[in-house]
Amino acid sequence: MEHFDVLVVGAGISGIGAGYHLQTLCPDRSYAILEGRAALGGTWDLFRYPGIRSDSDMYTLGYHFRPWTEPKAIADGPNILTYLQQVAHDHGIDRKIRYDHQVKRAAWSTADATWTVEAETPGGPVTLTCNFLFMCSGYYNYAKGHSPEFAGAADFAGRIVHPQFWPQDLDYTGKEVVVIGSGATAVTLVPAMAGEAAHVTMLQRSPTYIVARPAEDAMANWLRTKLPAKLAYGIVRWRNVLLGMFFFNRMRKHPDKAKERLLGMVREQLPDADIETHFTPRYNPWDQRLCLVPDGDLFTSIRDGKAEIVTDTIDRFVPDGIRLTSGKTLPADVIVTATGLELQLLSGVQFTVDGEAKDLSKTTNYKGMMYSGIPNLASSFGYTNASWTLKADLTCGYVCRLLNTMKKRGLRQATPTPHGAVGEEPFLDFTSGYVQRARDVLPKQGTRKPWKVHQNYAKDLMALKFGSVDNEMVFSNPVPKKVKAAA
């Protein structure tokens, strides 16, 4: 049975970052990356719908060790995938990836201080062991998106598609398209499809805050002409981190002023629109993630008459489109159900500790990455209010600190263990539908450190890079002494 010091599950942004950190900070440790799909890239390889792009700038979504040098700060999916492929290739991380390894089960043995990991592959089941298991498999179900049951769907004469499984043979040229949804995927699809479709309607049950931002960062592009790429990248990265934290905190502290400003920006783009009906959410800014539209492309398509937003609820699908509760029928040849993701904790892997099944939804999260009572297991979960990679980088660095501490002390097991009451709160403080649907699947967070999930890069930087690794962490399981051979 093949053994590694560390097994990483997932070869997306988090997994590739984990490989770099392990090679750099723990060069004496062996590792492999198990990827369930046939290619690296995670989200950026899976999603192929028109216009697919990041809603975070690449100076923070990119890795701290690899400057983003393309002109566009808000990058499209293919460019992000190329970036990840280059990072993996240039650092030899791609040679550590085992593709088509879908991890199903992981069993911890205290006696052996190892995880036994079972994966399904095209050639049959595979079993490997490791001392530390690092889950970098994202937060949603790759095999299934959220698809509500719509009455009359079987009667619709056109085609119904979900963005997570975009058919490459779909031709919507000159056709009527309805995109159901109001989140990041919907506001990306509408302007992207509007260029070829006859007309695109974004049908939403309720509005989302939508913010226009330049696709290119003028300051970043100028700095690259004056400074070395890594220095310019670092300056812009920190500027964006600090500005993001500032605006998030201001909006949370002064929601009414923030709401007024955000809606005012929409009015500047669409002076004739019914802002109250179509652009005024029922919640405060950052109770859900803001939707970013680069260069205001969504607003441009609406002004040009190529797209519109309809706020209503669905009565049922009919052969020629969607009949709304108001009685109006939206004509459609193609319906896109941009209705969201299905959250899945750690890819649905079944965990056991010394033969006892463990339900991670019953645990309390430790420092945003580990689980109370579960030894030698960490996971990467990015920020909801900033770029995913900012937290992923910190998590990878902390895992390496933990591994090095264990080796230095001659101990094989690290188990987050509460010292006294920690309280209980939802893991994610978000009202988004995909989060609320998964509340029973996610672990809890505590009401105090180190069990509190901050969603704050500065606090996490201090805690994870410079804070003590002993804070409510129980180290145990000494390395067995070597027995001298008989003379």
ZAKE-542509 format. One record per residue (C-alpha): residue number from 1; x, y, z. Coordinates in Angstrom, 2 decimals, m for minus. Each point is the difference from the previous one (the first is absolute). Layout:
// ZAKE-542509
<NUM <X Y Z>> ...
//
This chain:
// ZAKE-542509
<1 <0.00 0.00 0.00>> <2 <1.44 3.35 m1.06>> <3 <0.67 2.48 2.84>> <4 <0.51 3.77 0.03>> <5 <0.68 2.48 2.76>> <6 <m2.85 2.16 m1.35>> <7 <m2.85 m0.71 m2.37>> <8 <m1.70 3.00 m1.58>> <9 <m3.49 m0.52 m1.42>> <10 <m0.84 2.28 m2.92>> <11 <2.13 1.65 m2.71>> <12 <m1.73 3.36 m0.27>> <13 <1.23 3.35 1.33>> <14 <0.31 m1.34 3.56>> <15 <1.65 m3.31 m0.89>> <16 <2.61 1.51 m2.30>> <17 <0.74 2.60 2.68>> <18 <0.37 m2.80 2.54>> <19 <2.52 m1.74 m2.23>> <20 <2.11 3.14 m0.26>> <21 <m0.05 0.63 3.74>> <22 <0.89 m3.60 0.86>> <23 <2.93 0.02 m2.43>> <24 <1.22 3.36 1.29>> <25 <m0.62 m0.21 3.76>> <26 <0.13 m3.79 0.55>> <27 <2.42 m1.16 m2.70>> <28 <0.86 m3.20 1.88>> <29 <m3.62 m1.18 0.01>> <30 <m1.45 m2.20 m2.75>> <31 <m3.40 0.89 m1.45>> <32 <m2.43 m0.80 m2.78>> <33 <m3.11 1.75 m1.26>> <34 <m3.09 m2.11 m0.69>> <35 <m2.28 1.60 m2.58>> <36 <m3.42 m1.49 m0.74>> <37 <m0.18 1.41 m3.51>> <38 <2.25 m0.55 m3.02>> <39 <1.56 3.48 0.08>> <40 <1.26 2.58 2.48>> <41 <m1.64 3.37 0.58>> <42 <m3.09 m0.87 2.01>> <43 <m2.70 2.61 m0.56>> <44 <1.93 1.57 m2.87>> <45 <0.12 m3.24 m1.94>> <46 <m3.52 m1.16 0.85>> <47 <m1.99 3.10 m0.94>> <48 <m0.15 0.68 m3.73>> <49 <m3.01 2.30 m0.35>> <50 <0.21 3.19 m2.10>> <51 <1.88 2.84 1.67>> <52 <1.24 m2.10 2.95>> <53 <2.28 2.25 2.07>> <54 <1.08 0.85 3.50>> <55 <m1.94 2.45 2.14>> <56 <3.20 0.74 1.94>> <57 <3.03 1.85 m1.31>> <58 <2.93 m2.16 m1.01>> <59 <2.41 1.91 2.22>> <60 <m1.68 m1.67 2.97>> <61 <m1.40 m3.12 m1.70>> <62 <3.50 m0.72 m1.30>> <63 <2.65 m1.58 2.21>> <64 <2.28 2.21 2.09>> <65 <3.04 m1.75 m1.53>> <66 <m1.05 0.29 m3.65>> <67 <m0.71 3.49 m1.40>> <68 <m2.99 0.49 m2.26>> <69 <1.35 1.86 m3.03>> <70 <m2.93 0.06 m2.41>> <71 <m1.67 3.39 m0.69>> <72 <m3.45 m1.04 1.24>> <73 <m0.43 0.01 3.77>> <74 <m3.42 m1.63 m0.33>> <75 <1.06 m3.01 m2.01>> <76 <m2.00 m2.51 m2.00>> <77 <m0.05 m3.70 0.79>> <78 <2.37 m1.22 m2.74>> <79 <2.69 2.51 1.06>> <80 <m0.33 m1.02 3.64>> <81 <0.29 m3.66 m0.98>> <82 <3.13 0.75 m2.04>> <83 <1.48 1.81 3.02>> <84 <m0.64 m3.04 2.23>> <85 <1.45 m2.38 m2.59>> <86 <3.15 2.13 m0.28>> <87 <0.46 0.14 3.78>> <88 <m0.45 m3.78 0.30>> <89 <2.41 m0.68 m2.87>> <90 <2.70 2.50 0.95>> <91 <0.23 m1.32 3.58>> <92 <m0.33 m3.68 m0.91>> <93 <m3.26 m0.25 1.91>> <94 <m1.78 m1.59 m2.97>> <95 <2.30 m3.03 0.33>> <96 <m1.41 m0.63 3.48>> <97 <m3.64 m0.18 m1.17>> <98 <m1.84 m3.33 m0.27>> <99 <m2.96 0.66 m2.30>> <100 <m3.31 m1.86 0.01>> <101 <0.42 m0.80 3.70>> <102 <m3.38 0.67 1.63>> <103 <0.54 m0.22 3.77>> <104 <m2.90 m1.71 1.76>> <105 <1.18 m1.00 3.46>> <106 <2.69 0.93 2.51>> <107 <0.67 m1.95 3.21>> <108 <2.32 1.23 2.75>> <109 <1.91 m2.48 2.17>> <110 <1.46 1.41 3.21>> <111 <2.18 m3.08 0.48>> <112 <1.65 0.53 m3.38>> <113 <m0.41 3.81 m0.11>> <114 <m1.16 m0.29 m3.60>> <115 <m2.96 0.64 m2.21>> <116 <m1.00 m2.81 m2.32>> <117 <m1.54 1.64 m3.06>> <118 <m2.16 m1.88 m2.49>> <119 <m0.56 1.39 m3.49>> <120 <m1.90 m1.20 m3.04>> <121 <1.83 0.05 m3.32>> <122 <m0.83 m1.24 m3.52>> <123 <2.20 m3.01 0.74>> <124 <m1.76 m0.84 3.24>> <125 <0.35 0.98 3.68>> <126 <3.35 1.29 1.26>> <127 <1.15 0.22 3.63>> <128 <2.77 2.30 1.24>> <129 <1.16 1.09 3.43>> <130 <1.30 3.29 1.35>> <131 <0.88 1.69 3.28>> <132 <m1.93 3.18 m0.77>> <133 <m3.04 0.53 m2.22>> <134 <m0.53 3.42 m1.60>> <135 <m3.39 0.43 m1.70>> <136 <0.16 2.58 m2.81>> <137 <m3.09 m1.17 m1.85>> <138 <m2.05 3.19 0.07>> <139 <m3.39 0.56 1.56>> <140 <m2.55 m1.19 m2.53>> <141 <m1.13 m3.19 m1.68>> <142 <1.79 m0.31 m3.35>> <143 <m2.42 m2.68 m1.18>> <144 <m3.23 1.85 0.76>> <145 <m1.17 3.61 m0.10>> <146 <m3.02 1.41 1.79>> <147 <m2.94 m0.58 m2.36>> <148 <m3.48 0.67 1.41>> <149 <m2.92 m1.95 m1.45>> <150 <m1.96 2.29 m2.32>> <151 <m3.58 m0.93 m0.81>> <152 <m0.50 m0.64 m3.71>> <153 <3.71 m0.44 m0.77>> <154 <m0.80 m3.07 m2.10>> <155 <m2.39 2.09 m2.10>> <156 <2.62 2.55 m1.04>> <157 <0.77 m0.38 m3.70>> <158 <3.48 1.53 0.19>> <159 <3.15 m0.92 1.88>> <160 <0.66 0.29 3.75>> <161 <3.63 0.19 1.14>> <162 <1.81 0.46 3.31>> <163 <3.20 2.11 m0.09>> <164 <1.97 m2.62 1.94>> <165 <m0.48 m2.45 m2.86>> <166 <0.05 2.25 m3.05>> <167 <m0.56 m1.93 m3.25>> <168 <2.66 0.94 m2.51>> <169 <m2.41 m0.61 m2.88>> <170 <m2.51 2.60 1.20>> <171 <m0.70 2.55 m2.74>> <172 <m1.99 2.97 1.26>> <173 <0.71 2.29 m2.95>> <174 <m3.06 2.08 m0.81>> <175 <m2.07 m1.70 2.70>> <176 <m2.02 1.20 2.97>> <177 <1.83 m0.86 3.23>> <178 <m1.23 0.17 3.59>> <179 <2.57 m0.25 2.78>> <180 <m1.58 m0.88 3.35>> <181 <1.98 1.46 2.89>> <182 <1.52 3.21 1.31>> <183 <3.41 m1.05 1.31>> <184 <3.52 0.19 m1.40>> <185 <m0.62 m2.67 m2.65>> <186 <m3.15 1.67 m1.30>> <187 <1.53 3.49 m0.27>> <188 <2.93 m1.56 m1.87>> <189 <m2.13 m2.02 m2.41>> <190 <m2.41 2.74 m1.02>> <191 <2.46 2.41 m1.68>> <192 <2.09 m2.89 m1.35>> <193 <m3.01 m1.57 m1.75>> <194 <m1.57 3.29 m1.03>> <195 <2.56 0.49 m2.74>> <196 <m1.30 m2.98 m2.01>> <197 <m3.52 m0.63 1.28>> <198 <m3.02 1.87 m1.34>> <199 <m0.78 1.10 3.55>> <200 <0.93 m1.07 3.53>> <201 <m2.24 0.37 3.04>> <202 <1.35 m0.36 3.52>> <203 <m2.91 m1.29 2.05>> <204 <0.51 0.55 3.71>> <205 <m2.15 m0.67 3.01>> <206 <1.75 2.82 1.88>> <207 <2.83 2.41 m0.85>> <208 <3.69 m0.14 0.90>> <209 <2.43 2.88 0.55>> <210 <1.87 0.49 m3.27>> <211 <3.19 2.04 m0.23>> <212 <1.86 1.07 m3.14>> <213 <3.80 0.00 0.08>> <214 <2.66 0.51 m2.70>> <215 <1.24 m3.30 m1.40>> <216 <3.54 1.38 m0.09>> <217 <1.86 1.54 2.93>> <218 <1.70 3.12 m1.37>> <219 <2.29 0.41 3.01>> <220 <1.13 m3.64 m0.16>> <221 <0.72 0.16 m3.71>> <222 <1.97 3.23 0.47>> <223 <1.99 m1.36 2.94>> <224 <1.09 m3.02 m2.04>> <225 <1.69 2.33 m2.47>> <226 <1.97 1.66 2.81>> <227 <0.75 m2.78 2.50>> <228 <0.96 m3.68 0.02>> <229 <m3.08 m2.17 m0.51>> <230 <0.06 m1.54 3.49>> <231 <0.37 3.35 1.76>> <232 <m2.76 1.61 m2.06>> <233 <m2.24 m2.99 0.63>> <234 <0.64 0.11 3.75>> <235 <m0.86 3.71 0.22>> <236 <m3.26 m0.38 m1.90>> <237 <m0.89 m3.16 1.93>> <238 <0.32 1.76 3.35>> <239 <m1.82 3.08 m1.28>> <240 <m2.92 m2.17 m1.11>> <241 <m0.02 m2.00 3.25>> <242 <m0.11 3.16 2.12>> <243 <m2.60 1.73 m2.16>> <244 <m2.16 m3.12 0.00>> <245 <0.13 m0.25 3.79>> <246 <m0.71 3.72 0.38>> <247 <m3.06 0.03 m2.26>> <248 <m1.37 m3.25 1.44>> <249 <0.22 1.32 3.55>> <250 <m1.46 3.39 m0.96>> <251 <m2.94 m1.63 m1.78>> <252 <m0.70 m2.30 2.93>> <253 <0.23 2.91 2.45>> <254 <m2.07 2.44 m2.08>> <255 <m2.36 m2.16 m2.09>> <256 <m2.46 2.77 m0.86>> <257 <2.70 2.28 m1.41>> <258 <1.56 m2.91 m1.84>> <259 <m3.34 m0.96 m1.51>> <260 <m0.65 3.55 m1.12>> <261 <3.42 0.22 m1.67>> <262 <m0.26 m3.38 m1.74>> <263 <m3.45 0.78 m1.40>> <264 <1.19 3.45 m1.02>> <265 <2.74 m1.60 m2.08>> <266 <m2.62 m2.12 m1.78>> <267 <m2.11 3.11 m0.69>> <268 <3.01 1.60 m1.64>> <269 <0.23 m3.00 m2.34>> <270 <m3.77 m0.41 m0.59>> <271 <m1.73 3.35 0.59>> <272 <m3.33 m1.24 m1.43>> <273 <m0.14 m3.33 1.85>> <274 <m2.40 m0.95 2.77>> <275 <2.71 m0.19 2.65>> <276 <m2.40 m0.73 2.85>> <277 <m1.43 m3.10 m1.68>> <278 <3.00 m1.50 m1.80>> <279 <3.12 1.13 1.88>> <280 <m0.96 0.52 3.66>> <281 <0.62 m3.16 2.06>> <282 <m1.95 m0.91 3.13>> <283 <3.23 m0.34 1.99>> <284 <2.89 2.25 0.97>> <285 <3.26 0.19 m1.96>> <286 <2.31 m2.96 0.72>> <287 <m2.72 m2.09 1.63>> <288 <0.64 m1.72 m3.31>> <289 <2.95 0.36 m2.36>> <290 <m0.13 2.99 m2.35>> <291 <m0.24 m0.76 m3.72>> <292 <2.78 1.52 m2.07>> <293 <m0.47 1.01 m3.64>> <294 <3.28 0.94 m1.73>> <295 <m0.20 3.22 m2.02>> <296 <m3.75 0.02 0.77>> <297 <m0.62 m2.56 m2.75>> <298 <m3.40 m1.02 1.38>> <299 <m1.17 3.61 0.08>> <300 <1.26 0.53 m3.55>> <301 <m2.01 m2.94 m1.32>> <302 <m3.13 1.34 1.72>> <303 <0.51 3.52 m1.36>> <304 <0.49 m1.42 m3.49>> <305 <m3.31 m1.87 0.24>> <306 <1.69 m3.40 m0.34>> <307 <m0.93 m1.04 3.53>> <308 <m2.47 0.78 2.74>> <309 <m0.69 m0.91 3.60>> <310 <m3.40 m1.30 1.08>> <311 <m0.80 m0.34 3.69>> <312 <m2.79 m2.52 0.55>> <313 <m0.62 m3.59 1.05>> <314 <m0.56 m3.04 m2.20>> <315 <m3.44 m1.55 m0.31>> <316 <1.11 m2.74 m2.42>> <317 <1.90 m0.73 m3.17>> <318 <m2.12 m0.08 m3.15>> <319 <0.92 m1.24 m3.50>> <320 <1.13 3.42 m1.20>> <321 <1.59 1.37 3.16>> <322 <m0.74 0.80 3.64>> <323 <m3.36 1.09 1.39>> <324 <0.44 2.33 2.97>> <325 <m2.18 0.39 3.07>> <326 <m1.01 3.43 m1.31>> <327 <m1.53 m1.72 m3.05>> <328 <2.62 1.18 m2.46>> <329 <1.81 m2.58 m2.17>> <330 <3.69 0.42 m0.78>> <331 <0.75 m1.48 m3.45>> <332 <3.01 m2.32 m0.02>> <333 <1.84 m2.35 m2.30>> <334 <2.67 m0.65 2.63>> <335 <m0.39 0.10 3.79>> <336 <3.12 0.18 2.16>> <337 <m0.53 m0.96 3.64>> <338 <2.69 2.06 1.74>> <339 <m1.56 m1.03 3.29>> <340 <3.15 m0.59 1.97>> <341 <2.34 m2.57 1.46>> <342 <m0.58 m2.90 2.32>> <343 <2.42 0.31 2.91>> <344 <1.84 m3.15 0.99>> <345 <2.35 m0.27 2.95>> <346 <3.37 m1.54 m0.91>> <347 <m1.34 m1.72 m3.13>> <348 <m2.32 m2.20 2.02>> <349 <2.90 m2.16 1.20>> <350 <m0.94 m2.42 2.81>> <351 <2.33 0.45 2.98>> <352 <0.63 m2.41 2.86>> <353 <2.32 0.31 3.00>> <354 <1.08 m3.28 1.57>> <355 <m2.98 m1.75 m1.54>> <356 <m2.56 2.62 1.09>> <357 <m1.86 1.86 m2.76>> <358 <0.37 3.77 0.26>> <359 <m2.59 2.54 m1.16>> <360 <1.97 3.19 m0.58>> <361 <m3.18 2.08 0.05>> <362 <m0.13 m0.77 3.74>> <363 <3.50 1.38 0.59>> <364 <1.20 3.54 0.69>> <365 <2.37 1.52 m2.52>> <366 <3.47 0.90 1.23>> <367 <1.72 3.07 m1.49>> <368 <m2.18 m0.34 m3.09>> <369 <1.77 m3.19 m1.09>> <370 <m0.04 m2.91 2.52>> <371 <m2.71 m1.86 1.90>> <372 <m0.44 m0.58 3.72>> <373 <1.00 m3.49 1.04>> <374 <1.29 m1.03 m3.46>> <375 <3.77 m0.58 m0.13>> <376 <2.35 0.98 m2.83>> <377 <m2.74 1.27 m2.31>> <378 <m0.19 3.46 m1.52>> <379 <m2.05 1.55 m2.79>> <380 <0.30 3.10 m2.13>> <381 <m3.02 2.31 m0.02>> <382 <0.42 3.48 m1.44>> <383 <m1.61 3.30 0.90>> <384 <m3.59 0.87 m0.81>> <385 <0.74 3.74 0.07>> <386 <3.31 m0.04 m1.87>> <387 <2.06 m2.18 m2.30>> <388 <0.07 m3.74 0.72>> <389 <3.77 m0.21 m0.39>> <390 <0.79 2.48 2.77>> <391 <m1.29 m2.44 2.63>> <392 <1.23 m3.08 m1.90>> <393 <3.57 1.36 0.08>> <394 <m0.19 0.64 3.75>> <395 <m1.48 m3.45 0.61>> <396 <2.78 m1.71 m1.98>> <397 <2.64 1.93 1.93>> <398 <m1.56 m0.96 3.33>> <399 <m0.21 m3.68 m0.92>> <400 <3.71 0.05 m0.79>> <401 <0.75 1.71 3.35>> <402 <m2.02 m2.71 1.72>> <403 <1.83 m2.80 m1.81>> <404 <3.40 1.50 0.84>> <405 <m0.98 0.45 3.67>> <406 <m1.07 m3.64 0.25>> <407 <3.25 m1.20 m1.53>> <408 <2.12 2.22 2.25>> <409 <m1.76 m1.30 3.12>> <410 <0.01 m3.61 m1.12>> <411 <m3.81 m0.22 0.16>> <412 <m2.22 m1.54 m2.66>> <413 <m3.47 1.27 0.88>> <414 <m1.59 3.47 0.23>> <415 <m3.63 0.18 1.11>> <416 <m1.93 3.27 0.42>> <417 <m1.62 m0.32 3.44>> <418 <m2.18 2.67 1.65>> <419 <1.10 1.16 3.44>> <420 <m3.32 0.97 1.54>> <421 <m3.16 1.26 m1.69>> <422 <0.40 1.53 m3.46>> <423 <m3.62 0.93 m0.84>> <424 <m1.56 m0.80 m3.33>> <425 <m0.77 2.02 m3.14>> <426 <m0.56 m0.89 m3.68>> <427 <3.24 m0.62 m1.88>> <428 <m0.92 2.62 m2.63>> <429 <m1.71 3.26 0.89>> <430 <m1.70 0.33 m3.38>> <431 <m3.66 0.07 m1.03>> <432 <0.63 m1.33 m3.52>> <433 <m2.26 m2.88 m1.01>> <434 <2.83 m2.46 m0.60>> <435 <1.34 0.67 3.50>> <436 <m3.38 m0.25 1.73>> <437 <m0.76 m3.27 m1.80>> <438 <3.21 m1.50 1.39>> <439 <m0.14 1.15 3.63>> <440 <m0.51 m3.57 1.21>> <441 <2.93 m1.23 m2.09>> <442 <2.64 2.47 1.19>> <443 <1.81 m0.07 3.35>> <444 <m0.61 2.70 2.59>> <445 <2.33 2.77 1.03>> <446 <0.56 1.17 3.55>> <447 <m0.54 3.39 1.57>> <448 <3.66 0.46 1.00>> <449 <3.51 m0.61 m1.29>> <450 <1.31 m2.37 m1.33>> <451 <m3.42 m1.37 m0.92>> <452 <m1.26 3.22 m1.60>> <453 <0.00 0.37 m3.79>> <454 <1.03 3.62 m0.54>> <455 <m0.41 0.61 m3.75>> <456 <2.73 2.58 0.59>> <457 <3.39 m0.32 m1.69>> <458 <1.92 2.19 2.47>> <459 <m1.25 m1.97 3.02>> <460 <0.67 m3.32 m1.71>> <461 <3.47 1.10 m1.07>> <462 <0.96 0.75 3.59>> <463 <m1.63 m3.16 1.38>> <464 <1.13 m2.49 m2.64>> <465 <3.42 1.31 m0.96>> <466 <1.19 1.35 3.34>> <467 <m2.36 m1.40 2.65>> <468 <0.71 m3.02 2.19>> <469 <m0.69 m3.46 m1.36>> <470 <m0.63 m1.22 3.57>> <471 <m3.21 1.99 0.44>> <472 <m2.51 m2.73 0.98>> <473 <1.89 m2.55 m2.10>> <474 <0.90 m3.30 1.66>> <475 <3.23 m1.55 m1.28>> <476 <0.46 m3.69 0.77>> <477 <1.08 m3.40 m1.33>> <478 <3.82 0.05 0.36>> <479 <2.08 m1.39 m2.83>> <480 <0.97 m3.58 0.96>> <481 <3.60 m0.43 0.99>> <482 <2.05 m2.03 m2.41>> <483 <0.93 m3.43 1.33>> <484 <3.69 m0.78 m0.34>> <485 <0.77 m3.08 m2.04>> <486 <1.37 m2.98 1.94>> <487 <3.77 m0.44 m0.15>> 
//
